[in-house]
Amino acid sequence: MKTEREFDLIIYGASGFTGQLIAEYIAAQQGNSGKLRWALAGRNEDKIRAVVAESGLPADLPIIAADSSDEAAVKALVQRTSVILTAVGPYQLYGSLMVKACAETGTDYVDLCGEPSWMRAMIEQHQATAQASGARIVFSCGFDSIPSDLGVFYLQSLAKEKTGQPAQHIKALVRGMQGIASGGTVASLKATIVAAAKDPAIGKQLKNPYGLVPGYEGVDQPESFKPCYVEDVSSWAAPFVMATINIPNVHRSNALLKHAYGEGFTYSEMMLTGPGEKGETIAKAMATPSLSNDDLKPGEGPSREEQEAGFYDLLFIGETASGEQIRASVAGDRDPGYGSTSRMISESALAMALDDIQTPGGIWTPAAAMGEQLIKRLTENAGLVFKAE
């Protein structure tokens, strides 16, 4: 904790739909304990004040106005806090100055980014600066990619405990999910598609499982983007829309953990569609994904009832080099895009702000930066369940 800073945590984008959920969660978890010195920030102070009144947040909660396109304002903002949590996406449009400022000032940072081409650019531009300043910058602290990233981390811990060696191959299978992608996620996907159309190198990078590990070329990876039949669970599987960000994040974690999963580690991620001809038909229909909530804009989202009715359940099947199989699962009790995501990023920020995280400066993944400590927080507070199967 940077005790010399005015705040432990600032939530940027607090007037947005997800930002409001985050602020409410932080208030419920920490806000009245007196331990956390926190504030809300965003482009429009009046909108944030409306959120404070609507949500019943503490009336004396500090509010800071700062435009993400104003470099001086962004730098002044991040210098006031130990950790900045930003829910303002698409990050390729609104996040670059925030990352730059955090890297330069030694401010810890967490976000909800699922934009691998932008993340790669930030790694290349700011990794050395963050290492020098001590800033811990952690991307993808929501549904992309915490369940996948920490699910693999958790299974590898089980594998080493049970067999003395890591799982050389892991397949992640989404067994069930209810809830929609957030408006911010849809906007990010659209922005990425536009960027890829303008620059073929971005399109190529999106298909590269090692796209977030600059300069590294590992072993060939299994196919995750075509329908297939999964013998282990007797079910057909379709491509999972989040795989394009989750797979590179898992491989970045392995690299950051000094290849604790092995140099020959492989990882795939699919969504189960059921057995037989029906399962096959569904899998093939899902192979060409569409943005089903096309009219959902950033700052919009489902009702509280829809959030609470949502859930997700991911199965991880690992196999060691000697052929032993280990299974684990990660499940959440809220819709993935909003209810659970707002809790996951909040606990990530609280871990960085309040816990004794010894990770040095640099650009990290959740598993590599916080690992077991974040799993502990998520299971105790955020409705996630990690278990061996």
HUSUL-V638527 format. One record per residue. N is the residue number from 0. BURIAL is I if it has 24 or more other C-alpha atoms within 12 Angstrom, else O. Layout:
BEGIN
n:N burial:BURIAL
n:N burial:BURIAL
END
This chain:
BEGIN
n:0 burial:I
n:1 burial:I
n:2 burial:O
n:3 burial:O
n:4 burial:I
n:5 burial:O
n:6 burial:I
n:7 burial:I
n:8 burial:I
n:9 burial:I
n:10 burial:I
n:11 burial:I
n:12 burial:I
n:13 burial:I
n:14 burial:I
n:15 burial:I
n:16 burial:I
n:17 burial:I
n:18 burial:I
n:19 burial:I
n:20 burial:I
n:21 burial:I
n:22 burial:I
n:23 burial:I
n:24 burial:I
n:25 burial:I
n:26 burial:I
n:27 burial:O
n:28 burial:O
n:29 burial:I
n:30 burial:I
n:31 burial:O
n:32 burial:O
n:33 burial:O
n:34 burial:O
n:35 burial:I
n:36 burial:I
n:37 burial:I
n:38 burial:I
n:39 burial:I
n:40 burial:I
n:41 burial:I
n:42 burial:I
n:43 burial:O
n:44 burial:O
n:45 burial:O
n:46 burial:I
n:47 burial:I
n:48 burial:I
n:49 burial:O
n:50 burial:I
n:51 burial:I
n:52 burial:O
n:53 burial:O
n:54 burial:I
n:55 burial:O
n:56 burial:I
n:57 burial:I
n:58 burial:O
n:59 burial:O
n:60 burial:I
n:61 burial:I
n:62 burial:I
n:63 burial:I
n:64 burial:I
n:65 burial:I
n:66 burial:I
n:67 burial:I
n:68 burial:O
n:69 burial:O
n:70 burial:O
n:71 burial:O
n:72 burial:O
n:73 burial:I
n:74 burial:I
n:75 burial:I
n:76 burial:I
n:77 burial:I
n:78 burial:I
n:79 burial:I
n:80 burial:I
n:81 burial:I
n:82 burial:I
n:83 burial:I
n:84 burial:I
n:85 burial:I
n:86 burial:I
n:87 burial:I
n:88 burial:I
n:89 burial:I
n:90 burial:I
n:91 burial:I
n:92 burial:O
n:93 burial:I
n:94 burial:I
n:95 burial:I
n:96 burial:I
n:97 burial:I
n:98 burial:I
n:99 burial:I
n:100 burial:I
n:101 burial:I
n:102 burial:I
n:103 burial:I
n:104 burial:I
n:105 burial:I
n:106 burial:I
n:107 burial:I
n:108 burial:I
n:109 burial:I
n:110 burial:I
n:111 burial:I
n:112 burial:I
n:113 burial:I
n:114 burial:I
n:115 burial:I
n:116 burial:I
n:117 burial:I
n:118 burial:I
n:119 burial:I
n:120 burial:I
n:121 burial:I
n:122 burial:I
n:123 burial:O
n:124 burial:O
n:125 burial:I
n:126 burial:I
n:127 burial:O
n:128 burial:I
n:129 burial:I
n:130 burial:I
n:131 burial:O
n:132 burial:I
n:133 burial:I
n:134 burial:I
n:135 burial:I
n:136 burial:I
n:137 burial:I
n:138 burial:I
n:139 burial:I
n:140 burial:I
n:141 burial:I
n:142 burial:I
n:143 burial:I
n:144 burial:I
n:145 burial:I
n:146 burial:I
n:147 burial:I
n:148 burial:I
n:149 burial:I
n:150 burial:I
n:151 burial:I
n:152 burial:I
n:153 burial:I
n:154 burial:I
n:155 burial:I
n:156 burial:I
n:157 burial:I
n:158 burial:I
n:159 burial:I
n:160 burial:O
n:161 burial:O
n:162 burial:O
n:163 burial:O
n:164 burial:I
n:165 burial:I
n:166 burial:I
n:167 burial:I
n:168 burial:I
n:169 burial:I
n:170 burial:I
n:171 burial:I
n:172 burial:I
n:173 burial:I
n:174 burial:I
n:175 burial:I
n:176 burial:I
n:177 burial:I
n:178 burial:I
n:179 burial:I
n:180 burial:I
n:181 burial:I
n:182 burial:I
n:183 burial:I
n:184 burial:I
n:185 burial:I
n:186 burial:I
n:187 burial:I
n:188 burial:I
n:189 burial:I
n:190 burial:I
n:191 burial:I
n:192 burial:O
n:193 burial:O
n:194 burial:I
n:195 burial:O
n:196 burial:O
n:197 burial:O
n:198 burial:O
n:199 burial:O
n:200 burial:O
n:201 burial:I
n:202 burial:O
n:203 burial:O
n:204 burial:I
n:205 burial:I
n:206 burial:I
n:207 burial:I
n:208 burial:I
n:209 burial:I
n:210 burial:I
n:211 burial:I
n:212 burial:I
n:213 burial:I
n:214 burial:O
n:215 burial:O
n:216 burial:O
n:217 burial:I
n:218 burial:O
n:219 burial:O
n:220 burial:I
n:221 burial:O
n:222 burial:I
n:223 burial:I
n:224 burial:I
n:225 burial:I
n:226 burial:I
n:227 burial:I
n:228 burial:I
n:229 burial:I
n:230 burial:O
n:231 burial:O
n:232 burial:O
n:233 burial:O
n:234 burial:I
n:235 burial:I
n:236 burial:I
n:237 burial:I
n:238 burial:I
n:239 burial:I
n:240 burial:I
n:241 burial:I
n:242 burial:I
n:243 burial:I
n:244 burial:I
n:245 burial:I
n:246 burial:I
n:247 burial:I
n:248 burial:I
n:249 burial:I
n:250 burial:I
n:251 burial:I
n:252 burial:I
n:253 burial:I
n:254 burial:I
n:255 burial:I
n:256 burial:I
n:257 burial:O
n:258 burial:I
n:259 burial:I
n:260 burial:I
n:261 burial:I
n:262 burial:O
n:263 burial:I
n:264 burial:I
n:265 burial:I
n:266 burial:I
n:267 burial:I
n:268 burial:I
n:269 burial:I
n:270 burial:I
n:271 burial:I
n:272 burial:I
n:273 burial:I
n:274 burial:O
n:275 burial:O
n:276 burial:O
n:277 burial:O
n:278 burial:I
n:279 burial:I
n:280 burial:O
n:281 burial:I
n:282 burial:I
n:283 burial:I
n:284 burial:O
n:285 burial:I
n:286 burial:I
n:287 burial:O
n:288 burial:O
n:289 burial:O
n:290 burial:O
n:291 burial:O
n:292 burial:O
n:293 burial:O
n:294 burial:O
n:295 burial:O
n:296 burial:I
n:297 burial:I
n:298 burial:I
n:299 burial:I
n:300 burial:I
n:301 burial:I
n:302 burial:O
n:303 burial:O
n:304 burial:O
n:305 burial:O
n:306 burial:I
n:307 burial:O
n:308 burial:O
n:309 burial:I
n:310 burial:I
n:311 burial:I
n:312 burial:I
n:313 burial:I
n:314 burial:I
n:315 burial:I
n:316 burial:I
n:317 burial:I
n:318 burial:I
n:319 burial:I
n:320 burial:I
n:321 burial:O
n:322 burial:O
n:323 burial:O
n:324 burial:I
n:325 burial:I
n:326 burial:I
n:327 burial:I
n:328 burial:I
n:329 burial:I
n:330 burial:I
n:331 burial:I
n:332 burial:I
n:333 burial:I
n:334 burial:I
n:335 burial:I
n:336 burial:I
n:337 burial:I
n:338 burial:I
n:339 burial:I
n:340 burial:I
n:341 burial:I
n:342 burial:I
n:343 burial:I
n:344 burial:I
n:345 burial:I
n:346 burial:I
n:347 burial:I
n:348 burial:I
n:349 burial:I
n:350 burial:I
n:351 burial:I
n:352 burial:I
n:353 burial:I
n:354 burial:O
n:355 burial:O
n:356 burial:I
n:357 burial:O
n:358 burial:I
n:359 burial:I
n:360 burial:I
n:361 burial:I
n:362 burial:I
n:363 burial:I
n:364 burial:I
n:365 burial:I
n:366 burial:I
n:367 burial:I
n:368 burial:I
n:369 burial:I
n:370 burial:I
n:371 burial:I
n:372 burial:I
n:373 burial:I
n:374 burial:I
n:375 burial:O
n:376 burial:I
n:377 burial:I
n:378 burial:I
n:379 burial:O
n:380 burial:I
n:381 burial:I
n:382 burial:I
n:383 burial:I
n:384 burial:I
n:385 burial:I
n:386 burial:I
n:387 burial:I
n:388 burial:O
END
